[in-house]
Structure formats: structure tokens, C-alpha cells
Amino acid sequence: MRGHAAMIPFGLGTPVLSIVSHPKARYFLEDLGRTEWGFEVNDDGLADELLERSSEVLAREAEYRQDVSNLQADLWEHVRAAGRRVLPDPHAAAPSDA
């Protein structure tokens, strides 16, 4: 239910289903564009919803893993772009002192 319980498996390529007990868990899923992977902890139908979705993920595991891979690739491009704004290109010519 904690943020890292979803972020770490996602980073390792594993589809996640998140029991949302804090807004941070929802924010992560919103950033991914996958709010349907989240289930509100106080929802009366939580057990049934989790069972249904878990069964779906297991039945279509290859598709879900590919979706995670695609999302990771998209996020990686954002990380690289941010890094380029912060870190100098090691192959670029050094500025002259003149």
C-alpha cells in the first residue's frame, strides 16, 4: 500500500495493482496514466475488484508486462531529457577561457 510497494515492482517490469491508502499512491498511477491499477482501501468491493483484476493480469500477463515496458521506455526518455538539462554533455567541447 506504500508508494515503493508499487514503484519498485514497476521499475523491475512487474505489473502492479495498488491498494490506495494515501494520495501519493494515486499520484504515481496518475503519472503513469494507469489509474485503473489502483483500488481505494475503503471501497466496499475491494476484495472482489482485486480478485477480478488479479485474475485478468495473470491471464494476460505478457500484455501487461509489455505495457509496463512501454511505460518505462516513455519515462526513461523524460529522465534522460531532464538529465541533459542538468548535466553537461561529456562529448561537447569545453568552453574556452578566452
C-alpha positions in Angstrom: 0.0 0.0 0.0 3.0 2.3 0.3 4.4 4.1 -2.7 7.5 2.0 -3.0 5.4 -1.2 -3.0 4.3 -0.2 -6.5 7.3 1.7 -7.7 9.9 -1.0 -7.2 8.0 -3.8 -8.9 7.1 -1.4 -11.7 10.8 -0.5 -12.1 11.6 -4.2 -12.4 9.0 -4.7 -15.1 6.3 -6.3 -13.0 2.6 -5.2 -13.4 1.3 -3.7 -10.2 -2.1 -3.4 -8.5 -2.0 -0.8 -5.8 -4.3 -0.5 -2.8 -4.6 3.2 -2.5 -4.5 4.4 1.1 -2.6 7.6 0.5 -2.7 10.2 -2.3 1.0 9.5 -3.2 0.0 6.1 -4.4 -2.7 7.6 -6.6 -0.3 10.3 -7.9 2.1 7.6 -9.1 -0.6 5.8 -11.1 -1.8 9.2 -12.5 1.7 9.9 -13.7 1.7 6.5 -15.5 -1.7 7.1 -16.9 -2.9 3.9 -15.3 -5.3 4.9 -12.5 -7.2 1.7 -13.2 -4.4 -0.2 -11.4 -5.4 1.5 -8.2 -8.0 0.4 -5.7 -9.3 2.5 -2.9 -8.6 0.9 0.5 -12.1 1.9 1.9 -14.0 0.6 -1.1 -16.7 -2.0 0.0 -16.0 -4.1 -3.1 -12.2 -4.1 -2.7 -11.8 -7.8 -2.4 -13.9 -8.7 -5.4 -12.3 -6.0 -7.5 -8.8 -7.1 -6.6 -9.6 -10.7 -7.3 -11.1 -9.9 -10.7 -8.2 -7.6 -11.8 -5.6 -10.0 -10.4 -7.1 -12.8 -12.5 -7.1 -10.6 -15.5 -3.5 -9.7 -15.1 -2.5 -13.3 -14.7 -4.5 -14.4 -17.7 -2.9 -11.6 -19.9 0.5 -11.3 -18.1 2.5 -10.9 -21.3 0.3 -8.0 -22.4 0.6 -6.3 -19.0 4.4 -6.8 -18.9 4.7 -5.2 -22.4 2.6 -2.3 -21.2 4.9 -1.8 -18.3 7.9 -2.0 -20.6 6.4 0.6 -22.9 5.6 2.9 -20.0 9.2 2.5 -18.7 10.6 3.5 -22.1 8.5 6.6 -22.1 9.5 7.6 -18.6 13.2 6.9 -19.4 13.0 9.5 -22.2 11.7 12.0 -19.7 14.5 11.2 -17.2 17.1 11.5 -20.0 15.8 14.8 -21.1 15.9 16.1 -17.5 19.4 14.8 -17.1 20.5 16.7 -20.3 19.3 19.9 -18.8 21.3 19.4 -15.6 24.4 17.6 -16.7 26.8 18.7 -19.4 27.3 16.6 -22.4 30.7 14.8 -21.8 31.4 14.8 -25.5 30.8 18.5 -26.0 33.7 20.8 -26.4 34.8 22.5 -23.1 34.1 26.3 -23.0 37.2 28.4 -23.7 38.6 30.7 -21.1 39.2 33.4 -23.7 
